[in-house]
Amino acid sequence: MSRLPQRRLAGAVLGLLSLCSGAFAATQPSAQGFDPRETFAPFAMPQSVNSYRSGSGRPGPEYWQNRADYQLHAWLDPVHHVLTGDEVISYTNHSPDDLGSLWIKLEQNIYRRDARSTVASPWPRNDFTDGFRLAKVEVELADGSRQAVPYVVNDTRMRVDLPQPVAAHGGAVKLHLQYSYDIPGTWGGRTAHTPTRAGVIEEIAQWYPRMEVYDDLRGWDTLPYLGTGEFYLEYGDFDYQVTLPSDMIVAGSGELVNPGDVLTATEQSRLAQARSSDKTVYIIRPDEVGKAATRPRQGGELTWHFKMKHTRDVVFAASRAFVWDAARINLPEHKQALAMSVYPAEAVGKDRWDRSTEYLKGAVEIFSKQWFPYPWPVAINLAGHGAGMEYPGMVFDGYTDAGKELFMITTHEIGHTWFPMIVGSNERRNGWMDEGFNTFIDIYAHDAFHHGEFAPKRDGEYAPGGGNPVEEIQSVLKDPMAPYIVDRADMDVGKYRHPLSYYKPALGLVLLREQILGRDRFDPAFRAYIRAWAYKHPSPSDFFRFMESAGGEDLSWFWRGWYEHNWNLDFAVTGVSYVQGKPEQGALVTLASLDKLVLPTSLRVDYVDGSRREVAVPVEAWLGGARISVPLAGGKAIRQVTVDPDQKIPDADRANNSFVLH
């Protein structure tokens, strides 16, 4: 927490400064590239204000958003690792435009040999599939009959040409698709089949053709799926079924609506017990895995039926190898949900997946209390090959994860519930708006869980060296080749992916919360942003405008320096002099800004008699130039003056931060 956030500047300045009517005097010329006319110039937001998106950063009076509801049935062949699907997409067009064609995502095509990702992706692939094999693409006509429609497949996108346009302002259409694909092995990354001792785990994601988003910013947003940029999806309701051999267990997004068909009476009883228990309850114990008693019948197939409302996606996993446990999640306003974990026997152990549900429950409760209540009835952590990937209501993690690493990855992946599952930003373009925002809330979850059992957060996402985050970020700020935060997500590859999508934007929000706005302004604004854009599609400009308006601060200089550019900061104390040479008359401290970025900071004045006081230096002190004079009240001899004494802000050169008189 900032010792002197800006909300306390007025009191600090009045109490400590008394020599002149203006607390800080600035002089030119600029030093080493700092130019206040550049730093403080009006910031041109990437997206303009209009009737759809307001100047306050909120959805405008005419904001609209299309809707996609899905009915899905998947048949899973675990021997040949093939999924066959039957799909109905009910698409509603709320836009002001008639739509004669629809664009659909075919993300399994990323695994084709001729996919763009084989060249553009930073992860070389040696195995391939055929991607989606489309058997039928039909539109439902007014009389209920179906008509095959022409379509064009281009990489991971498909354009479907309709016999009649979908009318603006509420027109609807139903598409019927039949398809199949080969499930990739662990090389598939976010979806795979993973071998374990007791059986293969099928981790099923991006498993059905999905609607592209048509929005007010670009119309159809059809960036190809290359691997780094993740997803941008419409919201709707899902009703899906999974048919597979009866000896397999399925865990899926949303609520299982036919437990009597697929679970034993014992398993149903244990689930009921878990719903009222803060301690983890086994649904299938490790010693029960694979036994006939865990299945309601032997031989043949079973169909698992799930529903999930107001979501943008669903996923599932299936295996004969699952240990299964669960516990109650306590939500605000006395509401509840259920935390569950499914994992193979290899993952069992103290401080291993035995604690997964505890971690999942704790994270969801923390995020729900601090920011926005968890919206779905179930949250599931899957132990698989280690995708470290988030989906609505379910996350895919690694069965070898343990201890602090398991807590970190569980917290991070379920944290994506809030960004981008609730706040539906465009991950494929603006990865920092989900990875960076989520990493930010993870930092405080580490502090809160079990009184900081795994705090502070220091890992591959945030300060990976384990030190002070504002010091470790210097490797990025000093790198002339580093991309900017607001660059397209697929550009943040290799060594830049985590620093630019996770670390720097998360640190930016920490600076905004702790140093610039202070918690009492930041927290209400950030919560209001989540509420305003829940289940909608905010742009970067919407976020920037919202935090300025709700936070009560012009932040143009911060958006420009930290997000639009990769500017660094270098404050220096260049001199201290007594007025008329007498300590009792007061003193002037000369500060210089030697680089382009500035932030609010503080001066610590250490006196010869051992006493100390601090003076806040607001960002506006630099409006007039690169050098400022800070007046200090008189009375005592000064031993040393230090800028940013607690090292709360990034500074390129700490060696010039102090000036010693005695």
N, C-alpha and C positions, 0 to 999 in steps of 0.2 A: 504494500500500500504506500502511496506517495506521502512523504512527510508534509509537503506543502502543495497539494493540488490547487488548481486555479480557483476553486471555489473559496479558498481561504486567502487569496492574494490581497484583497483589500485590507483585511485586518493585519496581515503580516507587514504590509508596506507601511500602513499608518503607525504601527507600533515601533518600527525599526528605522524608518527613514524620516529625516526632518530638516534637510538642508535647503531644499529648493521646492518650488511649487510643482515642478515636474520631477518625478522620482528618478527618471533615467534620461540622460542626455546623449543623443547619438551624433556621431560625426562621420563624414565621408573622408577618404574614399573607401570603396569596397576592397576587401582582402581576399585574395586567392579564389576568385570566382563567386563569392557571395554577392548577390545583388538583390536588395529588397524589392526592387521593381519586378524581378523575375519570381522570387519566392512568394511574394504576396499579391501577385497579379490575380485578377478574377479567374477562377477555374472553369474551363469549358467542360461541362459534363458530357460524357459520351452519348447519352440519350437525351432527347429534348423533352420539355414539358408539353403536354397536350391534354385533351379531355380524357385520355385513357390513363395518364400518369401525371399526378399533380406535382406542383412545386414543393409541397411538403414531404414528398417521397412516398405518399400513400397512393393506393389505387385511385384513379380519377373517377369522376361521376359516370363516365361511360366505359369504364374498364370492362372488358369481356374476356372470356376464356372458354375454349372448346372443351368438350367432355368425351371421354372414351370409357364405356363399360364393356366388360369382357365375360363371356361364358367359354370355359375351356375344359377340355377333357384330354388327358394325356395317358397313353398306354406305354409303360416302361418295360423294356426287355433288358434285364440286367445281365443276361448271358452275352449278348452281342452289343450291349451298350447303345441301344437305339431307342429314341423317343419318337412316338407317332402322336400327332395332335389333331384335334378337331376344335375349331375356334369360331366363335361368333363375336364380331366387334360391332357394338352399337355406338355410332359416332354422331354427336350432336354439334352442329355448327352455330355457335353464338356470335360469330364474327359478322361484320357488315358486308362481307363478300360472298357471293355465290361461289361454290367450289365444284368445278367440273372434274377435277382429278383429286385423288388422295395420295399422300405419300406415307409409306409404311417402313418401319425399321426391320431389317433382316440381319440381326447382329450375329447370328451363327455364321454368316458368310465371312466374318473376320478370319475364320479358320481355313478358308479356301486357299489353294496354292496361288491363285491369281488375285487375291485380295490386295488392296492398296497397302494394308498394314504390313504385308511381308517386306515392303521396302521402307515404308514410313515409320514403322514402329521401332523403338530402341531395343526390343526384345526379339532376337532372331528365333525363328520357328523352324524346326526340322520335321515336324509332323503336320498333317493336314487332314481336313475332312472335305466333303462335298458341300458343306453348309446346308441351308434349308433346301429340301427337295419338295417343291410345291406340287401337290396333286390336283387341287382345285382352288380357284379364286373366283368367287361368285358374289353377285349383289342380290339382295332380296327385293323383289318387286312389291308393288302395292297390294297385289292379290295373294301374297305369301309365297309365290313361286320364286325360283332362283334363275338367274341368268349369268352365264360365264362372261367375264369382262376381260378386255385386253389389259395387259400389264407389261411394264418394262423394269427389269432388274438391273441395277447399276451398283456394283459393289455391295454395300450393306444397306442399300435403299431400294425401294420398289415404288414405282408410280402406277396407280390403278386408275384407269380412265372409265368414268361412269357414263351410263346411257343418258342420265339426266343430272344436272348439277344439284348439289345439296344446297338448299336455299339458305340465304343469310338469315340471321336473327332467329335461329331456332329450328332450322331444317334438320332432318335426321336421316340416317341411312344405316342399313345393316349389311356387313360383309361376312361371308362364310368362307373359311379357308380350311383346307386339309393339307397336312405337311408331315414330314419326318426329317430326322437328322441323326447323325452319329455323334454321340456324346464324346467330347475329346477327353484324353487322359489328363494327368496332372499338369501337362504342358498347356492345358487350356486356360490356366490362370484363374479366372473368376467362375468357371464352371468346369466340372471334371468328374471322372470316376476314379476313386482312390482306394487302393487295396489295403486291407487290414487283416489281422490274424483270423478274425471271425467272419470276414466277408467284406465285399466291396461297399464303399459308401458312394452313392450317386448324388452329386451336388449339382442341382439343376437350377440354372439361372439363364436369363436371356433366352428363354425356351419357347417363346411364341412370337409371331410377328406382332409388332407393337406400333401404334400410331405415332408418326412424327408430330411435333407441335407446330400448329399454325397460330402465330401470335401477332400482336400489333407492332412488333419491332422489325420483323423481317418477312412476314408471311410464313411460308413453309421454311422451317429451320432444319436443313438436311445435311449438316456436316457429317461426313462418313465416320464410322466407328473405327478408330485406329488403335485404341487400347489405353492411351493415357487419359484423354478426355472421356469422361464417363457418360452420364445419361441426362436427358431432358425429356420429360414425359408428361402426358396429360393425366388428370385425376378422374377417378370414377369408381364404380363398385365392381368387385370380382366374385364370380361364382365358378369354382374350378374343382375338378375331380381327377384323381390319379388312380389308375388301375394297374396292378402289378401282382406278383406272386404273394400268396397269403402269408408267407413266413417273413415278410419284410415289414419294417416299421417306417412310417412316413411322418416327418415333421415339416410343417408348412406355414407360410404366412397366413395370418388371420385365425379364424376359429374353426375347429373341427366340429362339424354339425351332425355327424353320424357316429359318435363314439360307440354306440351300442352295436354297430355292425363290425367294427374293426378292433375293438379293445375288449379284453376280458373283464369280467365283473371285478376282479381284484385290481386291475389297472384303473378302472373307473373310480373305484373306492379310494385308491391312493391319490388320484388327481383331486378328488373332492377334499381329501385331507390336506393336500398341498395348498389349495385355495384359501385355507384358513390358518396356514402355518408360516411364521417368519423364518423358520429353519427349513433347510432343504429336506425334501421327502423323496425317496426313490419311487419311481413308477416301474422301472425295470432295474433290478439290482445287478451288479457285475456278475454274480454267480448264477443269474437267471438267463443271461444272454444266449440266444439261440435255442432255448429249450421250448418244447412243444407247448408247455403250459402258458407261455406268454402270448399265444395266438388263439383267437376264438374258434378257429377251425383249421384243419390240416388239408393241404393240397388245393389246387385250383388258384383262383385269384380273388382279391378283395379290392373294392373301390373305396378310397378315402375321399371324403367330400368336405371342402373348406369354403368359407365365405369371408370376404374382407371388404369393408366399406370405406369409402373416401380415401383411397390410396392410389398410388401411381404405378404399382408393380406388385407382383407376388412371386415367391420362389419356394422350392421345397427340397428336401433331401430324403433319401430312402436307403435302408440297409438292414441286413440281418444282424449287424454287429453292435447295435446301439445299446449302451447304458443310457437310462433316461431318468432325470430327476427334475424337481420343480419346487417352487416356493411362491408365496404371495408377495405381490408388489403393492405397497401402500402409497396411494396417490392423494393429491389434494382433494379437499371437500369429501373425505371419507370414501373415495372411490378406490377400486382395486383392479389389478391385472395379475397375470401369472407369468413368472419368469421360469423358463425351462432350458435345460441343456441336454443335448444328445451327443454321445461320444463313444469311441471304441474302448475296449479294455486297456489298450496300450496307454491311454490317457489318464487312467485311474491313479490316484495317489495324493498324499497330503500336499497341499499347496500346488496341486495340479488341477485337473478338471473336477476334482471333488469340490473345489471352491468356485467353479464357474458360475453357478446359479447365484451364489452369494454376491459375486462381483457384479453380475448382470442386474440383480435386484437393487443393489446399492447404487449403481450408476443411474438407473432409471429413476429411482427415488430422488436422487440429488438433482438431476436435470429437471425433473418435473416440479420440484419445489422452487428451484432457482429461476427457471425460465418459462416453461410452458408444460402443462400436464401431458403425460404420455397418452396417446389417443386410441390405442388398440387393445384388445383383450389379452393378447399374449405377446411376449418377447422371447425369442429363442436364440441360443448360442449353439452353433454347430461346430464340432471338432472334425475337421477334414484335413486336406493336404496343406492348408495354410494360406488360403487366398487372402485373408485379411480384408474381407469385402462386406459391404453393407447393403441390406435390402429392407424394405418396409416389414417390420415385425420379425425379422430374422437376419442373423449375421453369420458369415462363414469365417471361421478362424482355424488355427492349426492344432492338431492333436498333440504335438510335441511342446506346445507353449506351456509355460509353468511360471508360478510365482509372480513377480512384478511384471514380467512380460505379458503373462496372461491377463492380469488386471488391466494393463495399458491397452492391449489390443481389444479386449472386451469393451472397455469404456469408450474407446475411440469409435469402434464400429457401431455400437448401439447409440452413441452420441450423434451419429448421422441421421438418426430418427428426426432430429430437430433441423439439421442442415444436411441434405436437401429434401428429406422425406416430408417434413411439414412445410418448411419454407422452400418452395420448389424452384430454386435457382437453376440456371442452365450450366450444368457441370461440364458439358462438352466445350463450352466457350470460356466459362469463368470458374475454373476448378478451385480457385482460392476462396470463392464464396461458400463452398461446402467444406473443403479440407481445412482451410484456415480458420473459418468460424468454429468448426467442430473441435479443432485442436485447442482453440481458445477456451471453450467451455470445459474441455478435458483438464486443463491446467488447474482449475478450481475444484473439479471433481477429485483430483488426486489429493488436494489439500483437505477435502471434506471427508473422504472415505476413511472410516475407522480412525478418526483423529489424525489423519496424515500417515497412515501405515506405509503408503507407497509414495509419499511426497518427498521433495517436490518433483514435478514431472520433468524428467530429463531423459530423453530417448531419441530415437531416430527422427521423430517428428518435431522435437522442440529441444534446443540446446543439447545436441547429442554428445558433446564432450563432458557434460555433467557440471558445467560451470555457470557463470552469470550469463543469462540469455543476451543481454545487450552487448556483452563482450564477444560472445561467439558469433553473433550476426555480422561481425566485421568482415569475416571472410567473404560474405556475399556483398556487403556494401562497398568493399574495396575492389571487387572483381569487375573490370570494365566489360566483360562478356556476359555478365549475368542478365537474364531477361528481366522485364518489369513484371510486377504482380498482375497488372491488368492485361498482359499478353494472353493470347489464346492458349487454352490448357494444353493442347498437344505440343506446344513449344517448350513446356517445362519438362524436359527429358533428361535422363542420365543424372549427373551430379546436381542438377538444378531442380529436379522434381520436388523433393521434400523441402529444401530451403525456400523455394519460391511459391509453392502451393500450400504448404503447411506452416513452416516456421515463421517466415517474415510476416505474412498476414495475421497470424495469431499474435505475434509480438506487437504488431500495429494496434490490435484491439486492446492488448494489455496496456500499452502506452496511452491509448485513448481513455481507458477506464481509470488508470492509476495516476497518470501525470497530467493529462490535458483536461478532461471533464471532471474527473473524480467519480467515485462510485454513486454518489447520491444523484448525479445527473445521468451518468451512463446507464445504470441498471434499469431505471424506468423507461428510458428511451429504447434500449435494446429489447426489453420485453414487449414494448408497444410495437416495435418493428416486427417481431415474430407474430404477434396477434394480427397485425394489419395484413401481413403477407402469408399467413397460414393457408396452405393449399392453393397458393397462387404463384405467379412467376415474376419475382422482382428482378430488376436489372442492377448493375453496379451503380448507376446514377440514382436509382430509387433508394438504395442503401445510403449513399453519400448524402442525398438531400434529407432523408429521414433523420439521420443522426445529427445533422446541423440544426434542423428545425426543432426536433424534440429535445436535443441536448442543449440548445440555446447558445450555439457557438459557430462562428464562421470558421470552417475548417479547410478552406481552399488550399492554404499553404501545406497542410498535412496530406491531403489527397494527392497534391501534385508531387511532393517530395518523396513520399513513402510508397505510393501506389502507382502513379503514372511514371515516375522515374525511380532510379535506384540511388538517390542522393544520400550522402553521408553528412555527419555533423562533427564539427571540431570547435569546441569552445576553449578559450584560453584566458587566463587571468594575466594580463600583461603589465599591470602596475598597480600599486597602492600608494597614495600620498596623503599626508595630513593637510588639512586646511590651515594655511599660514604656518605650516610646520609644527602644529601643536595638536596632540591627540585630543585634548579637551574641546577643540574646535570642530572635530569630526574628520572624516576622511572620504576620499574618492577612490573607488575601485574601478579600474579600466578593464573591460571585457572585450574580447574580439571573437567574431564568428569567422572561422577560417575556411569553412566549406558551405555548401549550398543549403543544407537542411538546418532548421532551427526548431527547438522545442522549449516548452516551459521548463525552467530548472530552478535551482536555489543556490545561494552562496552561503557557505559556512564561515563565520568569522570567529577565529580562536584568539582570545586575548592573553596577554602575558600573565595575568593573574589567574589563569586557568578557567575562566568563565567562557561561555560560548553563546552565540546567537545566530539565527539563520534569517536570510532575506530571500524572499521569492522574486524571481526574475520572470515576468510574463513574456510570452512570445512577442507581444506587441512592442517590447523594448527594442526590437531589431527593425522596426519599420523605417527608421531614418538612416540606417547604414550599418556597416560591419563592425563598428566600434561604439561602445556605449560606456558612459560613466555612471556608476551606481553610488549615490551618496550614502554615507553611514553616519548615524548620530555619534556625537563625540562623547568623551569621558574617560576612555581607557586606551592604553597602548595595545596595538595589534601585534600578535605573533605571526599569524598566517591567515590567508583567505583562500578558500577552495571552492570551485564551481562543481556542481553535481557531486557533493561529497560522498553520497551513499551509492553512487554509480547506478542510478535508476534509468538513465537514458544512454543510448549508444553514442560513444564519443571516440573518434578515430585516434586520438592521441591523448592519453591520460597524463603524459609527462608535463604538459603545459597547463594543467588544471589548477595548480596551486602557486601562490606567490608568498614567499616567506620574508618577513621584515626583521624578526629577531631570532 
